[in-house]
Amino acid sequence: MVRQAPDGAQQGPAELSADDLHETVEEVAAAVMTASRLFVALSARALAETEPTLTLPQLRTLVVLHGEGPVKLAALAAGLDVNPSTAMRMVDKLEARGLVDRQLNPGNRREVILALKPHGRRLVEKVLAHRHQEIQAIVASLPTERRAELVRGLRALTDAAGAQAVDSLTERY
């Protein structure tokens, strides 16, 4: 978005001071969506450079298993916000690749317990580390005062979403 400065010159968003920014809810939402696309792109690039044959939905499944530990199929499906049959098809593919282990629940033999195999855990950690390094490089390129603004803004966004919403999304991508 371009704005008119007091001297008549046009200013882009990066040239405006914090006092000059009076974005509408729509402008802020658009900026957050742009940042969201950046993070998805960083995840996709990290995945492509680490394990190019794995898809983002498969990575998401592995990340949920990484974060939640051994879980029942229903819990995995809920964590992915998909139905159990969709989650099971994903598990089938990941198990065939040697990334996921499926065991009968000794307490209830009708239930299946799912967990990452060591190779799956290492893969997730490698992709997340790669993404973290890329984000660090982007943040390092920001001037110090802009980093502080970014931290305040992201914390405000997180607070507005509520802790419960954030906890349910932690480390999905």
Secondary structure by P-SEA (a helix, b strand, c coil): ccccccccccccccccccccccccaaaaaaaaaaaaaaaaaaaaaaaaaccccccaaaaaaaaaaaacccccaaaaaaaacccaaaaaaaaaaaaaaccbbbbcccccccbbbbbbcaaaaaaaaaaaaaaaaaaaaaaaaccaaaaaaaaaaaaaaaaaacaaaaaaacccc
